[in-house]
């Protein structure tokens, strides 16, 4: 069960989580994730196109 926090505790916890190091790590994680999703999408797209048009499968 989640314990209800006082407003002062909320502010302190929020400050702890949103300090610059945490934020930098979070943004870096998002960028890595975004790049991964992009690469996977391009690979899937390449696979679909090569299957549809019978092109030779060329790895990057």
N, C-alpha and C positions, 0 to 999 in steps of 0.2 A: 504494500500500500504506500502511496506517495504522501509524504508529510507536507502539510501546507507551510509555505515559507512566509516569513514576515517580509514586508517591503524592503527593509534594510538588507536582509539576507539575499533577496532577489538581486538587488543592485550590486552587492559584493560578488555574487556568483557570476552575474553577467559581465562585470568588469574583468573577472578572472578569465573567463572564456574568450572575451573579445579583445584581449591584449594583442599587441602587434605580432608576437611570435605565433600565437594560435591562428590569427587571421592569415598570416603569411603562409603557414602550413596548409590551411584550409584552401586558400586560393590556388596554391601549387597543386594540391590534390585534385581540384576541379579541372585545372588545365591538363594534367596528366590524363584524367578520365576523358576529357573532351577529345584529346588527341587519339586516345585508344578507340573511342567510338567512331571517330572520323576514319581511322585506318580500317577498322572492321567494316564499316559501310562501303568504303571504296573496294575492299577485297570482295565483298558480297556482290557488289555491282559488276565488278570485272568478271566474276564467276558467271553471273547471269548472262552477261553479254557474250562471253566466250561460248557458253552452252547454246545460246540462241543462234548465233551466227557461225558457230563452228570454227572459231579462231583458235590458234595455238595458244596454250596457256603459258604465259611468260611470267615468271616470278620476278619481283623487284630486286 
